[in-house]
Amino acid sequence: MSIRIKICGITRPEDGAEAARLGADAIGLVFYPKSPRNVSLVQAQAVIAALPPFVSVVALFVNPEREWVEEVLAACSIDILQFHGEEAAAFCRSFQRPYLKAVRVKPGLDLTAAAAEYPDARGLLTDAFVEGAHGGTGTTFDWTLLPANLPLPLILSGGLDDQNIKQAVAAVRPAAVDVSSGVEAAKGIKDAARMAAFISGARHGAV
Ligand SMILES: O=C(O)c1ccccc1N[C@@H]1O[C@H](COP(=O)(O)O)[C@@H](O)[C@H]1O
């Protein structure tokens, strides 16, 4: 199966539509008020309305209240949930939607054990550990820390950009890649040329 590409932190309908036109498989909407890429329900609805039907919509949360996830699901057409905090598996699965679990990688973390805690997740998304931040930092981690045989599909993220994506995909061979800051012109504003180069690099790195 060909590599899947997610462009996260979309805040504007035109950026989501452009990501889709360039060949992204999924876009991410950040429902985390502390993020510079946080979107309101109205913003999210506008982004989703501008997307073609074949692009998956991922809703990203960080340690959310249950009611907030339910409100987003009621208001927006969401395909997949992404939990980017310290959410327990029981919480993640309680919405009865496909979900991705993010882990922030640092030396000493047992990724195989971390993945095993979320057996029903659709994928394990590996981001860089940065003290005091939950994600979207543009920081890479040491890809050699990734074990060969994770029990879940691997979604590589953390500091990927249009310059390093081909090398990253060739080295790690993930099922999917995810990027936020590495294809931006400014926080929350995507750069079409960088998105195009990222998507092309990911596809070429996978061959
Ligand atoms: O994008 C954000 O602002 C964000 C905030 C809080 C948690 C996660 C966030 N984004 C996710 O972080 C990773 C890596 O981002 P980057 O490419 O290094 O900027 C990515 O999975 C985003 O989905």
The ligand as an SDF file (V2000), in Angstrom:
LIG
                    3D

 23 24  0  0  0  0  0  0  0  0999 V2000
    0.0830   21.4670   15.4660 O   0  0  0  0  0  0  0  0  0  0  0  0
   -0.0150   21.8060   16.6510 C   0  0  0  0  0  0  0  0  0  0  0  0
   -0.0780   22.9940   16.9760 O   0  0  0  0  0  0  0  0  0  0  0  0
   -0.0700   20.7700   17.7190 C   0  0  0  0  0  0  0  0  0  0  0  0
   -0.3320   21.1680   19.0070 C   0  0  0  0  0  0  0  0  0  0  0  0
   -0.3960   20.2350   20.0240 C   0  0  0  0  0  0  0  0  0  0  0  0
   -0.1890   18.8970   19.7750 C   0  0  0  0  0  0  0  0  0  0  0  0
    0.0960   18.4860   18.4800 C   0  0  0  0  0  0  0  0  0  0  0  0
    0.1580   19.4040   17.4380 C   0  0  0  0  0  0  0  0  0  0  0  0
    0.4430   19.0170   16.1490 N   0  0  0  0  0  0  0  0  0  0  0  0
    0.9470   17.7440   15.8110 C   0  0  0  0  0  0  0  0  0  0  0  0
    2.3290   17.6930   16.1610 O   0  0  0  0  0  0  0  0  0  0  0  0
    3.0030   16.8400   15.2870 C   0  0  0  0  0  0  0  0  0  0  0  0
    4.3340   17.3880   14.8390 C   0  0  0  0  0  0  0  0  0  0  0  0
    4.2080   18.6960   14.3720 O   0  0  0  0  0  0  0  0  0  0  0  0
    5.3900   19.3710   13.5530 P   0  0  0  0  0  0  0  0  0  0  0  0
    5.3030   18.8510   12.1460 O   0  0  0  0  0  0  0  0  0  0  0  0
    6.6750   19.0200   14.2060 O   0  0  0  0  0  0  0  0  0  0  0  0
    5.0900   20.8390   13.6050 O   0  0  0  0  0  0  0  0  0  0  0  0
    2.0860   16.5680   14.1420 C   0  0  0  0  0  0  0  0  0  0  0  0
    1.6530   15.2530   14.3640 O   0  0  0  0  0  0  0  0  0  0  0  0
    0.8870   17.4290   14.3400 C   0  0  0  0  0  0  0  0  0  0  0  0
   -0.2290   16.6240   14.0520 O   0  0  0  0  0  0  0  0  0  0  0  0
  1  2  2  0
  2  3  1  0
  2  4  1  0
  4  5  1  0
  4  9  2  0
  5  6  2  0
  6  7  1  0
  7  8  2  0
  8  9  1  0
  9 10  1  0
 10 11  1  0
 11 12  1  0
 11 22  1  0
 12 13  1  0
 13 14  1  0
 13 20  1  0
 14 15  1  0
 15 16  1  0
 16 17  2  0
 16 18  1  0
 16 19  1  0
 20 21  1  0
 20 22  1  0
 22 23  1  0
M  END
$$$$
